[in-house]
Amino acid sequence: MISTNDPTSLIILDSQKWLERAVIGLNLCPFAKSVHVKNLVRYAISDASSEAELLHDLKSELLYLNSISPSKTDTTLLIAPLCLESFLEFNQFILKTNKLLNKLDLVGIIQIASLHPRYQFSGTEFDDVTNNTNRSPYPTLHLLRESSIDRAIQAIPDAESIFQVNMETMRRIGVDGWHDLGVLATTKTT
């Protein structure tokens, strides 16, 4: 049982609530529900306060995910509540994550998706509601198995339209609808 007095537990609870209410609840990722209900999502919290520490934790999680059967852990959310609060810094950090994938020879095996509380798509204003499709309670690196993505895409008709459908969903629910989901961080980490 997760203790609500432990900040680490609250970070996991926030992330689970976001996954359930936003990602699954709004069907932002049609692949998420299956791995969630089967308890195949690993929530890993990094206590990193620097990029170097976070890269170290990312390396550990990449190696772990690559070493374990998908029937035990299919995907990992590496949550970094103490690091990369600035989206610009986070976005630049993503370049380093891709270099790490190359160095570990995991390109084509694992993919890293980026999620951040201040996520902003290029060409949008900060408060554009469509940015919420990639906003999570804390800076998060989503580690996905390419093989799982391939299987999921085959099972979902029109998978290439997911992005556009998500934009339409965000516009439909609006800022108030997003806030009504209650998926913002409840734990102050800095």
N, C-alpha and C positions, 0 to 999 in steps of 0.2 A: 504494500500500500504506500502511496506517495504521501509524505507528510506535507501539510500546507504551511508549516513553520520553517521549512528548509528552503532557502532561496533557490537552490538547484532544482528542487522538486517543483517549485512554482514556475520556473523557466520551462520545465518539461510540460507542466499542465497548460501553460500559456500556448506552447507550441502545439500540443495535442488539440486544444480548443480551436486554434486557428486552422489546423488541418481538418478537423471535423466540420466546423461551421462555414469556413470560407472555401477551402480547397475542395472538400468533398460536398459540402452543403450547397455550394453554388456550381458544382461540377466544373471547376476551373481546370482540374486534371482528372479526366475520366478514368485514369489508370490507378488513382490513389486509393479508392475505396477498397479494392480487392486486397491490396497489401496491408491496408490498415486493419480490416476485419480479421485477417489471418495473423495479426501481430507480427508482421514481417518488417516493420519500420523500426530502425534503431535510432534512438534519440541520444546523441553524444554531445555532451556539453564541454566546450573547451574553456579552460580558465585563462587562456592566453590574453595577454595585454599588449602584445606586439605582433607584428606580422611574422617575424621569425618563429615565435612560439606557435602561432596559428598554423604556419606551414608544417611545423613538426607534428602537430596534432592531426593535421590533414593527411600527412604521409601515413601516420599510424592507422587512421581510419580507412584510407584507400587500401592499404595492405590487408587490413582485417576483412574488409568487404570482399576483396578478391580471393581471400583464403577460405571463406565460409560458404557453405551451400546456400543457394537462394531460398531453399526451403526452410532455412533458419533465420536468415536476414536477407531481404531482397533489396533494401534501400536504406540509406542512412541520411539523417538530418544532423549535420555538424553545426551546432549552435554556438555562436561566439558573442556572448552578451557583453564582454568587457573589451572588445576590440573592434576597430573599424566602424566607429559610430558615424563617421562621414561617409556618405554614399560615394562621393568622388574617390576617396581613398579605397573604399571597398571595391569599386568598379576597377580601379587600377590593379588591385590585388588579384583580381580574377586572371589577369595575364600570368601572374606567378603560379597560379593553380594549374593553368594549362601547361606551363613549362614542367611542373612537377609530374603531371600525367605522362608527359613525354619521357622524362627522366626515368620514371618507374616502368616504362613500356606498357602503360595501361590505356593508351589512346585506342579507341575502338572497343575497349572492354568496359570502361567506366566513363561516364560523362558527369560533369559538374554543372549544376544549375545554380544560379545566384538569386538569393532572396534577401531583402533588406527592408527595414521599417521606412526608409526614405527613398525607396527605389524610384527611379525616374527614367522613363524611356526617352531616348534621343528625340528631340523635336517636340516634346510636351512640356507644359508648365508643371511646376512641382505639385500643384493642387489638382491636376487633371485626374479625374476619378479612375481612368484606365490604368494608371500606375499601380493601383491596388492589386492588380492581378499578380504582381510579383512582390508585394509587400508582406513581410512576415513580422512577428513581434520583435525579433532580434535578428542581427546579421546571421544569415544561415547559408551554408553550402549544402546543397542537396546532391548526394552521390547516388547516381543511378547506373544500374547495369545496362549496357547496350543491348544485351540479349533480351532483357525484360522489356525494354522499350520496343524492340522489334516485334516481340510477341503481342504486346499491347496494341501497337499500331495496326497489326493484322486483324485484331479482333474489333477494332473501332472503325466503322465506316466514316469516311471523310475526316480522318485524323488531322489532315493538313488545315482544316478549317477551325481547329480548336482555338487558335489565337484570336481570330476574328469574332468567334462566338463569345469568347471571354470579354473582349472589348465591349460588345453589345450588352452583355450581362452587367458589366460595371456601369455603363451608361443608364441602363434600365433601373438599377437599384439606387444609383446616385450616392452621393457622399453620406447622406443620412442613413440610407440602407446599409452602407458599409459600417458606419459607426454602430448601428443597431445590432450588428453581429457580435459586438463585444470581443473583438479579437486583437485588441492592442495589448501591449505588454503591461502586466500588473506589477512587475518587479523592477524597481529602479536598480540598475546595475553599475552605474558610474557615479 
